[in-house]
């Protein structure tokens, strides 16, 4: 089982996760196992990595 993580620095929509998702799909990661965040890299808090 593979797990993927994609992140962009801006939440305003000017940056997209599409290329990262495509690369994760090509690597064999299932869509439901890709976690993502749209937040600055200066912040340590990563809500996309927290258990649901």
N, C-alpha and C positions, 0 to 999 in steps of 0.2 A: 504494500500500500504506500503510495506516494502522497505527500502533502505539499502544497505550494503556497507561497506568500508573495503578493504583489503590493507595491506601495508607490504612490506618487506624493510629491511634496505639497501640492496645492489642491484644495478641495473646491476651488471655484469653477472647475470644469475645463480649465485651460490645459490640463494634462490628462491623458487617457491611460487606462490600464490595458488597452487592447493588445498591444505588442507583447506585454508581459504574459497575458492570458494565453495568447497564441503559442508562445514559447513553452509555457507550462503544459498546455495540451499536447504539443509535439513531444514533450518529454514523458508523456504518459500519465499526467495527473488528471484525475476526474474533476469535472467542473464543481461538484459539491465539496471537494476537498481543497479548493483554492480559497484562501483567506486574504483579505485586502484591507488596506488603510489608505486614507487620503488625509495626510497630516504632515507637518513639517518634520524633517529629520532631527531637528533640535530637541524635539520632545521625546522623552523616554517611554511615555504611555502609548501602548499599541493595542487599542481595543479590538482590532481584527484578529489578534492572536489570543484573546481571552476566551476561555471555554464558554459555551452558550448556556 
